[in-house]
Each structure stands twice: as structure tokens, then as C-alpha cells.
Amino acid sequence: HLQIQQNRDGTAGSQRFMTERASTGSVMSSLRTILKSPYFLWLLLSLPAAGILWQAATADSDRVLHFLLHPTGEWAARLLIVSLMATPLMYLFKGAPWTRWLVSSRRYLGVAAFGYAALHAGFYLWTEPLPRVLDEATSLDMAAGWLAFLIFLPLAATSFDTAVRRLGTWWKPLQRWVYVAAVATLIHWAALHGWKEPLPALAQFAPLALLEAYRVWWVWLRPRPALAA
């Protein structure tokens, strides 16, 4: 009888272990599904914007809106940088799963970057009188900023599946203009206020420059084994 009871206890313990393991596996699977969901990514990307818009909605003066120019511009630049780092990182880390996820999320990051750039431009137009906007538009920093924003417009408008299908082979050449927008963004940020504080912009873009240099080396310059005769 003791042996039978021990066998029953062992069987019950094994069943409980398997049930708990299955439950844990189900929870982890659900968590992975949530983390991979584009809706979850959009939620994360929208959190800074929600805080910024709340500050704008509760602002008691245009001075607050002018202050919000900085975080909106910085978020636009950072998301642009991350979206462009995706492919070089995949080369560097030999297709690690997280880099493949980053590559698959590039369009979301790019559209989010445009969203923050639109907020940035909107706050600028709201807080500055039109004559000053027109006068500043010819300076290097502002001309570069407007150029980047104008390039962003068609890129964001064609970042959806329908546009990708309709443009066909023209889609990738169009999207490559994002590199021109990135250079213009760097110039806009670095040249603000007469190049008084270029280091923050250079520090933000330096990792992207290094990764793009690695990408060029990997694709075009790295030694390849000789083909067998």
C-alpha cells in the first residue's frame, strides 16, 4: 500500500509540474506575442508624444510650446537614427533575432520619426511669427531642417503596404532618400544658433555613421574567400 501511495503521489506531482510548466509556457508565449505586436510598439512610441501633447494642452503661454521644440526634434532625430541603424546592426550581429525584429520594425520607427518631426515643425510655426519664419528659412540650419521635413513627407506617405505594392520597384529608391534627410537633420541640429553647440548632434549621429561605415565595408570591401577553380 505504501508503494502504491508513493506512486500516486509521484504521478500527482508530475501532473502538477506539467500543468504549471504548460501554464508558464502559455504566459511566456502570450507575452512574446504582445511584445512582437506592432500595436504594442506603437503604444511605446506614442508615450513621449502623449506627455508632450499633455504639456502643450495645459500650457499657459507660448513659451512652453517653444520649449517643446527641443524634445520633439530630438525624438524625431533619435527614432530616425534607430531606424537607419537596423540593417548595419543585423550585419554586425550576424542576423541575431533582435536585429531581425528591428529591421522588421523600421517602417514603424520611420513613421514615428516623421510624427515627431511634424510636431516639431508645428510647434515652431505656432510660436514664431510668419515674417520671422520666412526670414530664418534661408539660414543653413533652418533650410536643412525644412529640407529634411519635405523629404519626410513622401517617405511617410509611402510607408504603408498599399503604397509599397503600388510603387513596386520604385519604392526602395524612393525610401533611400531617407539618408539625405538624415544628413539634413544632422546639419539642422548641429548648426542651430550659429554652430554654438554641435556636439550633442554629432554624438547622437556618431553611432549611425560608424555602423554605416561598417555596412559599406561588409557589403563592398571585406575580403571574400577565393572561388574554387
Phi, psi and chi 1 to 4 in degrees:
 res  aa     phi    psi   chi1   chi2   chi3   chi4
   1 HIS       -  -39.2  -67.5  -71.0      -      -
   2 LEU   -62.3  -41.7  178.9   59.7      -      -
   3 GLN   -63.7  -40.9 -177.3   64.3   39.1      -
   4 ILE   -62.9  -42.8  -66.1  172.9      -      -
   5 GLN   -64.6  -39.5 -176.5   62.3   39.3      -
   6 GLN   -64.3  -39.8  -72.8  176.5  -18.1      -
   7 ASN   -63.8  -40.9  -70.1  -20.8      -      -
   8 ARG   -64.1  -43.8  -71.7  176.7  177.3  174.3
   9 ASP   -62.7  -40.5  -68.4  -17.4      -      -
  10 GLY   -64.3  -41.9      -      -      -      -
  11 THR   -64.1  -43.4  -58.9      -      -      -
  12 ALA   -63.7  -40.4      -      -      -      -
  13 GLY   -64.2  -41.0      -      -      -      -
  14 SER   -64.1  -40.1  -62.1      -      -      -
  15 GLN   -65.2  -41.6  -70.3  175.8  -17.4      -
  16 ARG   -63.4  -42.3  -76.0 -164.1  -60.8  -89.3
  17 PHE   -61.3  -45.0  173.5   76.5      -      -
  18 MET   -65.3  -38.1  -65.2  -59.7  -66.3      -
  19 THR   -65.2  -44.9  -59.2      -      -      -
  20 GLU   -65.2  -38.8  -69.1  172.3   -1.1      -
  21 ARG   -64.7  -42.0 -174.8  174.9  180.0 -179.3
  22 ALA   -65.2  -39.4      -      -      -      -
  23 SER   -64.5  -44.1  177.2      -      -      -
  24 THR   -62.8  -42.0  -57.5      -      -      -
  25 GLY   -62.5  -38.1      -      -      -      -
  26 SER   -65.5  -42.1  177.1      -      -      -
  27 VAL   -63.6  -44.8  170.3      -      -      -
  28 MET   -64.8  -37.9  -66.1  -57.4  -64.1      -
  29 SER   -64.6  -42.8  177.3      -      -      -
  30 SER   -64.2  -39.7  -61.0      -      -      -
  31 LEU   -64.3  -42.9 -177.9   59.4      -      -
  32 ARG   -62.8  -38.8  -76.6 -166.5  -66.1  -91.4
  33 THR   -62.7  -42.5  -59.6      -      -      -
  34 ILE   -64.6  -46.5  -68.1  172.0      -      -
  35 LEU   -64.1  -30.9  -67.3  177.0      -      -
  36 LYS   -85.1   -8.4  -69.5 -179.0  178.9  179.2
  37 SER   -69.9  134.1  168.6      -      -      -
  38 PRO   -63.7  -26.1   20.9  -31.8      -      -
  39 TYR   -67.5  -37.6  -58.8  107.5      -      -
  40 PHE   -65.8  -41.3  179.8   74.1      -      -
  41 LEU   -62.8  -42.6  178.1   58.9      -      -
  42 TRP   -62.9  -36.4  -84.5  116.8      -      -
  43 LEU   -60.5  -46.1  175.0   62.8      -      -
  44 LEU   -63.6  -43.2  -68.3  179.8      -      -
  45 LEU   -67.3  -25.7  -66.3  173.1      -      -
  46 SER   -87.6  -12.1   65.8      -      -      -
  47 LEU   -60.9  -48.0  -71.1  177.7      -      -
  48 PRO   -60.1  -39.3  -22.9   34.4      -      -
  49 ALA   -63.1  -37.8      -      -      -      -
  50 ALA   -62.3  -43.5      -      -      -      -
  51 GLY   -64.8  -41.4      -      -      -      -
  52 ILE   -65.0  -44.8  -69.7  168.6      -      -
  53 LEU   -66.0  -34.1  -69.4  172.8      -      -
  54 TRP   -64.1  -43.4  173.7 -103.4      -      -
  55 GLN   -62.1  -39.6  -72.3 -178.8  -86.1      -
  56 ALA   -67.3  -40.5      -      -      -      -
  57 ALA   -68.6  -30.1      -      -      -      -
  58 THR  -100.4    7.0   57.5      -      -      -
  59 ALA   -69.3  142.2      -      -      -      -
  60 ASP  -102.6    3.8   55.2    4.0      -      -
  61 SER  -159.3  159.8   71.2      -      -      -
  62 ASP   -67.8  -16.5  -74.6  -10.2      -      -
  63 ARG   -62.9  -35.6 -173.1  173.9 -178.3 -179.6
  64 VAL   -65.4  -42.7  176.0      -      -      -
  65 LEU   -63.0  -38.2  -60.1 -178.6      -      -
  66 HIS   -64.2  -37.8 -175.4   77.9      -      -
  67 PHE   -63.2  -33.0  172.9   79.0      -      -
  68 LEU   -73.2   -7.1  -66.1  175.4      -      -
  69 LEU   -58.6  -38.4  -80.2  170.5      -      -
  70 HIS   -68.0  -53.3  -61.1  -72.4      -      -
  71 PRO   -64.8  -35.2   20.6  -32.0      -      -
  72 THR   -66.6  -42.1   50.8      -      -      -
  73 GLY   -65.8  -39.8      -      -      -      -
  74 GLU   -68.1  -40.2  -71.3  173.0    2.7      -
  75 TRP   -65.1  -38.8  -86.9  107.5      -      -
  76 ALA   -61.4  -46.3      -      -      -      -
  77 ALA   -65.7  -42.9      -      -      -      -
  78 ARG   -66.3  -41.9  -72.3  166.6 -176.4  162.4
  79 LEU   -68.0  -35.7  -70.1  171.5      -      -
  80 LEU   -61.5  -45.3  172.4   62.7      -      -
  81 ILE   -61.0  -47.0  -69.9  168.2      -      -
  82 VAL   -62.4  -40.6  172.8      -      -      -
  83 SER   -63.3  -35.9   69.7      -      -      -
  84 LEU   -80.0  -19.9  -67.7  176.4      -      -
  85 MET   -78.3  -13.6  -71.0  170.6   68.3      -
  86 ALA   -58.9  -53.2      -      -      -      -
  87 THR   -66.2  -47.1  -60.3      -      -      -
  88 PRO   -58.8  -36.3  -23.2   32.6      -      -
  89 LEU   -65.4  -35.0  -76.2  171.3      -      -
  90 MET   -65.6  -38.9 -172.8  174.4   66.7      -
  91 TYR   -65.1  -44.0  -73.6  127.6      -      -
  92 LEU   -65.9  -41.1 -179.2   61.6      -      -
  93 PHE  -101.1   19.1  -70.2   96.8      -      -
  94 LYS    54.5   44.3  -52.0  -59.4 -175.6  -72.7
  95 GLY    72.3   30.6      -      -      -      -
  96 ALA   -56.8  149.1      -      -      -      -
  97 PRO   -53.7  -40.2  -27.3   35.0      -      -
  98 TRP   -68.5  -29.4   65.7  -88.3      -      -
  99 THR   -73.5  -34.9   62.6      -      -      -
 100 ARG   -65.2  -38.1  -68.4 -160.5  -60.7  -91.2
 101 TRP   -62.6  -41.6  173.6   84.4      -      -
 102 LEU   -63.3  -41.3 -165.6   59.2      -      -
 103 VAL   -63.5  -42.2  168.0      -      -      -
 104 SER   -68.4  -17.1   67.7      -      -      -
 105 SER  -101.4    5.5  -57.8      -      -      -
 106 ARG   -57.6  -42.4  -78.7 -179.9  -56.7 -176.4
 107 ARG   -64.2  -39.8  -84.8 -166.6  -77.8  166.7
 108 TYR   -62.2  -43.4  -56.0  124.4      -      -
 109 LEU   -64.7  -39.8  -65.5  167.9      -      -
 110 GLY   -65.8  -43.0      -      -      -      -
 111 VAL   -66.0  -38.2  172.7      -      -      -
 112 ALA   -63.7  -39.6      -      -      -      -
 113 ALA   -60.2  -41.9      -      -      -      -
 114 PHE   -63.0  -40.0  168.7   73.8      -      -
 115 GLY   -59.0  -44.7      -      -      -      -
 116 TYR   -69.4  -34.3  -76.4   97.9      -      -
 117 ALA   -64.7  -37.4      -      -      -      -
 118 ALA   -65.2  -41.2      -      -      -      -
 119 LEU   -61.8  -42.3  -78.4  176.3      -      -
 120 HIS   -58.4  -49.4 -177.4   66.6      -      -
 121 ALA   -65.9  -39.3      -      -      -      -
 122 GLY   -62.8  -44.5      -      -      -      -
 123 PHE   -63.4  -37.5  -73.8  142.3      -      -
 124 TYR   -64.8  -46.9  173.2   69.1      -      -
 125 LEU   -66.8  -31.0  -65.9  173.4      -      -
 126 TRP   -72.9  -35.8 -176.5  -90.3      -      -
 127 THR   -95.1  -15.3   56.4      -      -      -
 128 GLU  -109.8  137.3  -61.1  -66.7  -18.7      -
 129 PRO   -65.9  149.4   21.0  -30.5      -      -
 130 LEU   -57.7  -42.9 -178.1   58.1      -      -
 131 PRO   -57.9  -37.9  -26.1   36.1      -      -
 132 ARG   -70.0  -38.2 -176.8  172.9  179.2  177.5
 133 VAL   -60.3  -45.8  170.5      -      -      -
 134 LEU   -67.2  -38.0  -64.5  175.9      -      -
 135 ASP   -66.7  -40.2 -177.7   60.6      -      -
 136 GLU   -77.3  -17.5  -68.7 -179.8  -20.9      -
 137 ALA   -62.7  -21.6      -      -      -      -
 138 THR   -91.0   -7.9   55.7      -      -      -
 139 SER   -74.0  156.0   62.5      -      -      -
 140 LEU   -59.4  -46.5  176.0   62.4      -      -
 141 ASP   -64.3  -44.8   54.6  -14.9      -      -
 142 MET   -75.6  -37.0  -60.7  -50.1  -63.1      -
 143 ALA   -62.1  -40.4      -      -      -      -
 144 ALA   -65.4  -39.4      -      -      -      -
 145 GLY   -64.1  -44.8      -      -      -      -
 146 TRP   -67.2  -35.9  -75.8  118.3      -      -
 147 LEU   -61.6  -46.0  173.8   61.6      -      -
 148 ALA   -59.8  -42.7      -      -      -      -
 149 PHE   -66.7  -40.6 -174.1   71.3      -      -
 150 LEU   -65.2  -35.6  -70.0  175.2      -      -
 151 ILE   -68.7  -37.0  -66.9  173.6      -      -
 152 PHE   -59.5  -33.9  -92.6  137.8      -      -
 153 LEU   -57.1  -57.1  -72.2  171.4      -      -
 154 PRO   -68.5  -29.6   23.2  -33.1      -      -
 155 LEU   -65.8  -44.0  -59.8 -174.4      -      -
 156 ALA   -68.0  -38.1      -      -      -      -
 157 ALA   -67.9  -21.3      -      -      -      -
 158 THR  -112.0   22.8   56.7      -      -      -
 159 SER   -94.2   15.6  -71.0      -      -      -
 160 PHE  -111.4  157.4  -57.2   96.8      -      -
 161 ASP   -56.4  -40.3  -68.5  -20.6      -      -
 162 THR   -61.1  -44.3  -58.6      -      -      -
 163 ALA   -65.6  -38.5      -      -      -      -
 164 VAL   -60.6  -44.6  174.5      -      -      -
 165 ARG   -66.3  -41.7  -71.3 -167.6  -62.5  -91.5
 166 ARG   -71.2  -36.6  -71.6 -175.4  177.0 -179.5
 167 LEU   -77.1  -26.8  -73.8  172.7      -      -
 168 GLY    59.9 -125.6      -      -      -      -
 169 THR   -71.7  -10.9   57.0      -      -      -
 170 TRP   -82.0  -12.7  -71.5   99.1      -      -
 171 TRP   -67.0  -47.5 -173.7   79.6      -      -
 172 LYS   -64.0  -46.5  -80.5 -168.1  175.2 -178.5
 173 PRO   -57.6  -37.5  -26.4   35.5      -      -
 174 LEU   -64.7  -45.0  174.4   63.1      -      -
 175 GLN   -67.3  -21.9  -67.7  -64.9  -44.0      -
 176 ARG   -67.2  -15.1  -70.6 -167.3 -177.2  104.5
 177 TRP   -63.9  -11.7  -81.6   88.8      -      -
 178 VAL   -61.9  -27.5   70.2      -      -      -
 179 TYR   -69.0  -36.2  -66.6  100.2      -      -
 180 VAL   -64.7  -41.9  179.1      -      -      -
 181 ALA   -62.2  -37.3      -      -      -      -
 182 ALA   -65.4  -43.6      -      -      -      -
 183 VAL   -63.9  -42.5  173.0      -      -      -
 184 ALA   -63.9  -37.8      -      -      -      -
 185 THR   -63.9  -43.1  -59.5      -      -      -
 186 LEU   -59.9  -45.9  170.6   59.2      -      -
 187 ILE   -63.1  -44.6  -65.4  171.6      -      -
 188 HIS   -56.6  -47.2  168.9   64.7      -      -
 189 TRP   -70.0  -46.6 -168.7   -6.4      -      -
 190 ALA   -69.6  -32.8      -      -      -      -
 191 ALA   -88.6   -2.7      -      -      -      -
 192 LEU   -56.5  141.3  -79.1  174.2      -      -
 193 HIS    57.7   39.5  -47.0  -59.3      -      -
 194 GLY    69.4   38.6      -      -      -      -
 195 TRP    60.6   30.3  -61.4   89.4      -      -
 196 LYS   -73.5  -32.4  -70.9 -177.8  178.4  179.3
 197 GLU  -135.6   69.5  -63.9 -178.4   -4.0      -
 198 PRO   -79.2  -18.0   30.2  -34.9      -      -
 199 LEU   -60.9  -42.7  -70.9 -178.8      -      -
 200 PRO   -57.3  -42.0  -27.0   36.2      -      -
 201 ALA   -67.2  -43.4      -      -      -      -
 202 LEU   -64.1  -38.1  -65.0  174.1      -      -
 203 ALA   -66.0  -37.2      -      -      -      -
 204 GLN   -69.1  -38.8  -63.1  -77.8  -18.8      -
 205 PHE   -88.8  -13.2  -82.8   85.9      -      -
 206 ALA   -59.2  -45.5      -      -      -      -
 207 PRO   -59.1  -38.0  -23.8   34.6      -      -
 208 LEU   -65.3  -42.3  173.9   60.5      -      -
 209 ALA   -61.8  -42.1      -      -      -      -
 210 LEU   -65.7  -42.5  -68.1  173.3      -      -
 211 LEU   -67.2  -37.5  -75.7  169.5      -      -
 212 GLU   -67.8  -35.3  -73.0  -64.1  -19.0      -
 213 ALA   -64.0  -40.8      -      -      -      -
 214 TYR   -63.6  -39.6  174.4   81.1      -      -
 215 ARG   -62.3  -43.8  179.1 -175.1 -176.7 -179.7
 216 VAL   -61.0  -43.5  170.3      -      -      -
 217 TRP   -62.6  -44.5  173.6   83.2      -      -
 218 TRP   -64.7  -42.3  176.9  -95.5      -      -
 219 VAL   -79.3  -39.2  174.1      -      -      -
 220 TRP  -114.3  -28.3  -59.5  104.7      -      -
 221 LEU  -115.6  -15.8  -56.8  176.6      -      -
 222 ARG   -67.9  145.5   66.9 -175.8  171.0   96.3
 223 PRO   -64.2  139.2  -18.2   30.4      -      -
 224 ARG  -119.1  145.0  -72.2  173.8  170.0   79.1
 225 PRO   -62.1  141.7   21.2  -31.6      -      -
 226 ALA   -67.7  141.9      -      -      -      -
 227 LEU   -71.2  141.4  -63.9  175.5      -      -
 228 ALA   -67.1  141.8      -      -      -      -
 229 ALA   -70.8      -      -      -      -      -
